[in-house]
Amino acid sequence: MQDTIRRILEMDEQARQLTEDASSMRAQAELSIEDRKRTLKEQYLNRAKEKISQIEEKEHGFADEEWEATVQKYQLIRQRLDDTCKRNFDAWVEQIVSQTIAQ
């Protein structure tokens, strides 16, 4: 009878140990999952930040190119206006004077 009780107690102790081991493994697995989630989140955020930085650089480059094109366009227009003014200055002054005198 004592052997049976002792075996029952041993089996109970083994069952408790298995339960504790399973609980411990589950807790470790949950921690591992949380660590993995955190790591993946950090990796995704870092990749997103890098991608945003690359896009910003490209956009700045496009904006700079567009700005330079606009500056050149208006410099060309200004140069044409200056050239037109120089070519026609005497004729315009003469027209203004003759129209003013004629009135």
C-alpha positions as CSV (number, residue, x, y, z in Angstrom):
1,M,0.0,0.0,0.0
2,Q,2.8,2.4,0.9
3,D,4.4,1.6,-2.5
4,T,1.2,2.6,-4.2
5,I,0.9,5.8,-2.3
6,R,4.6,6.6,-2.9
7,R,4.2,5.9,-6.7
8,I,1.1,8.1,-6.7
9,L,3.0,10.9,-5.0
10,E,5.9,10.5,-7.4
11,M,3.5,10.6,-10.4
12,D,1.9,13.7,-8.9
13,E,5.3,15.3,-8.4
14,Q,6.2,14.4,-12.0
15,A,2.9,15.9,-13.3
16,R,3.5,19.1,-11.3
17,Q,7.0,19.3,-12.7
18,L,5.7,18.8,-16.3
19,T,3.1,21.4,-15.7
20,E,5.7,23.9,-14.4
21,D,8.0,23.1,-17.3
22,A,5.2,23.6,-19.8
23,S,4.2,26.9,-18.1
24,S,7.9,28.0,-18.2
25,M,8.2,27.1,-21.9
26,R,4.9,28.9,-22.7
27,A,6.2,32.0,-20.8
28,Q,9.5,31.9,-22.7
29,A,7.6,31.4,-26.0
30,E,5.4,34.4,-25.3
31,L,8.5,36.5,-24.5
32,S,10.2,35.3,-27.6
33,I,7.1,36.2,-29.7
34,E,7.0,39.7,-28.1
35,D,10.7,40.1,-28.8
36,R,10.2,39.0,-32.4
37,K,7.3,41.4,-32.8
38,R,9.4,44.3,-31.4
39,T,12.3,43.4,-33.7
40,L,10.1,43.2,-36.8
41,K,8.5,46.5,-36.0
42,E,11.8,48.2,-35.5
43,Q,13.1,46.7,-38.8
44,Y,10.0,47.9,-40.7
45,L,10.2,51.3,-39.2
46,N,13.9,51.6,-40.1
47,R,13.2,50.5,-43.7
48,A,10.4,53.0,-43.9
49,K,12.6,55.8,-42.6
50,E,15.3,54.9,-45.1
51,K,12.7,54.9,-47.9
52,I,11.3,58.3,-46.8
53,S,14.9,59.7,-46.7
54,Q,15.6,58.4,-50.3
55,I,12.3,59.8,-51.5
56,E,13.0,63.2,-49.9
57,E,16.4,63.3,-51.6
58,K,14.9,62.6,-55.0
59,E,12.2,65.2,-54.5
60,H,14.7,67.8,-53.4
61,G,16.7,66.9,-56.5
62,F,13.6,67.3,-58.7
63,A,12.7,70.6,-57.0
64,D,16.2,71.9,-57.5
65,E,16.1,71.0,-61.2
66,E,12.7,72.5,-61.6
67,W,13.9,75.7,-59.8
68,E,17.0,76.0,-62.1
69,A,14.8,75.5,-65.2
70,T,12.5,78.2,-64.0
71,V,15.4,80.6,-63.2
72,Q,16.9,80.0,-66.7
73,K,13.5,80.5,-68.4
74,Y,13.0,83.8,-66.7
75,Q,16.6,84.9,-67.3
76,L,16.0,84.2,-71.0
77,I,12.8,86.1,-71.0
78,R,14.5,89.0,-69.3
79,Q,17.4,89.0,-71.7
80,R,14.9,89.0,-74.7
81,L,13.1,92.0,-73.1
82,D,16.3,93.8,-72.5
83,D,17.4,93.1,-76.1
84,T,14.0,94.3,-77.5
85,C,14.2,97.4,-75.3
86,K,17.7,98.2,-76.6
87,R,16.8,97.7,-80.2
88,N,13.6,99.8,-80.0
89,F,14.5,102.4,-77.5
90,D,15.2,105.2,-79.9
91,A,12.2,104.4,-82.0
92,W,9.9,104.3,-78.9
93,V,11.3,107.6,-77.6
94,E,10.7,109.1,-81.0
95,Q,7.2,107.8,-81.2
96,I,6.4,109.1,-77.7
97,V,7.8,112.5,-78.4
98,S,6.0,112.8,-81.8
99,Q,2.7,111.6,-80.3
100,T,3.0,114.0,-77.4
101,I,3.9,117.0,-79.7
102,A,1.1,116.0,-82.1
103,Q,-1.6,116.3,-79.4
